Amino acid sequence: MRVQFYGLLFDLAAGWVDATGDLPAGSPPTLVRPTGVGALQFSVARYSGGKHPHVSLADLQDMMGKHCEGLARDFGSHTVSDGDIDKVGCVSFEHGETMAMWYLSNGRDVVLVTYCAMGTGDPEISKELAESKLMVETIDF
């Protein structure tokens, strides 16, 4: 189902719901599966005026590299996809948790999407991670 979620358009996987209202004030927009094990969160930076930023795929790769350096985790290689929406993503299975991150941009706006779950080998995590990747692939601004 195609949805609008905090200014983003994407195909919402079946069973995922908006949990943002159940979190402390100031928490990022968050999706969960009510019987699931992880959370998918969105941090959106919108261009609002001034000099056009022209965010490139190389900029996203740089942002991802810097973000990963600050997390003291091994994220391995980054996946990269260019087009109308450029995407850079990576996944880590360390410290007893699964963490996936994606930076996306349409050249003006940037979104950081993260999936986090406690554990690494749970089949539910694998399912949620796969569904998260599919949702991210369909994001439009």
C-alpha positions in Angstrom: 0.0 0.0 0.0 1.4 3.4 -1.0 1.4 5.8 1.9 2.5 9.3 2.8 4.5 9.3 6.1 5.9 12.5 7.4 6.3 13.9 4.0 7.7 10.8 2.4 5.9 8.6 -0.1 6.6 4.8 -0.1 5.1 1.4 -0.3 4.3 0.3 3.3 4.8 -3.4 4.0 1.8 -5.2 5.4 1.6 -5.2 9.1 3.8 -2.1 9.8 2.2 0.7 11.8 3.1 4.2 12.9 4.4 4.0 16.5 5.6 7.6 16.7 2.8 8.7 19.0 3.8 6.0 21.5 7.4 7.2 21.9 8.8 10.1 24.0 8.3 13.6 22.5 10.9 14.5 20.0 11.4 10.9 18.8 11.8 10.5 15.0 8.9 9.1 12.9 8.9 5.4 13.6 7.3 2.3 12.1 7.1 -1.1 13.8 5.3 -4.4 13.4 3.1 -4.7 16.5 4.3 -8.3 17.0 7.8 -7.6 15.6 11.2 -7.1 17.1 12.7 -4.0 15.5 11.9 -0.4 14.5 12.3 1.6 11.3 13.0 5.3 12.0 13.2 8.3 9.6 15.1 11.6 10.0 14.2 14.0 7.2 16.1 17.2 6.3 14.1 19.3 3.8 15.5 22.1 1.6 13.7 25.2 2.6 15.5 28.0 0.8 18.8 29.7 0.0 21.5 28.2 -2.2 20.3 24.9 -3.7 22.4 22.2 -2.0 22.7 19.8 -5.1 23.2 16.7 -2.9 25.0 14.1 -4.9 25.6 10.4 -4.6 29.2 11.1 -3.5 27.8 13.4 -0.8 25.6 10.6 0.5 28.5 8.2 0.5 30.6 10.7 2.5 27.7 11.2 5.0 27.4 7.4 5.4 31.1 7.0 5.9 31.3 9.6 8.6 28.2 8.3 10.3 29.5 4.8 10.3 32.9 5.9 11.7 31.2 7.4 14.7 29.3 4.2 15.6 32.3 1.9 16.2 30.7 -1.0 14.3 31.7 -2.9 11.2 29.1 -2.1 8.5 31.1 -3.8 5.7 30.6 -2.5 2.2 27.9 0.0 1.3 25.2 -0.5 -1.3 24.8 2.3 -3.8 22.0 3.1 -6.1 21.6 6.2 -8.3 18.6 7.6 -10.1 15.9 10.1 -9.3 16.5 9.2 -5.7 20.1 8.4 -4.8 20.6 5.8 -2.1 23.5 4.5 0.0 22.9 1.8 2.6 24.8 -0.6 4.9 24.1 -3.2 7.6 25.9 -4.3 10.8 25.3 -7.4 12.8 27.4 -6.7 15.8 27.2 -6.2 19.6 24.1 -8.4 19.7 22.0 -6.2 17.5 21.1 -5.6 13.9 21.5 -2.1 12.5 20.8 -1.0 9.0 21.1 2.6 7.7 20.2 4.2 4.4 20.8 7.8 3.2 18.6 9.0 0.4 18.4 12.2 -1.5 16.5 13.8 -4.4 19.3 16.4 -4.8 17.6 18.8 -2.4 16.3 16.9 0.5 18.0 14.1 2.5 16.5 11.3 4.6 18.3 9.0 7.0 16.4 5.7 7.6 17.5 3.3 10.2 16.4 -0.2 11.2 17.4 -1.5 14.6 16.6 -4.7 16.4 18.1 -6.5 19.4 19.6 -9.8 18.1 21.2 -10.9 14.9 20.0 -14.4 14.0 16.2 -14.2 14.7 14.2 -15.1 11.6 11.8 -12.2 12.5 14.8 -9.8 12.2 15.6 -11.1 8.8 12.0 -10.7 7.7 11.8 -7.1 9.0 15.1 -6.2 7.5 14.0 -7.5 4.1 10.7 -5.6 4.4 12.6 -2.4 5.5 14.9 -2.6 2.5 11.9 -2.9 0.2 10.1 0.1 1.8 13.3 2.2 1.5 13.6 1.2 -2.2 10.2 2.8 -2.9 10.8 6.1 -1.0 10.0 9.3 -2.9 10.0 12.8 -1.6 
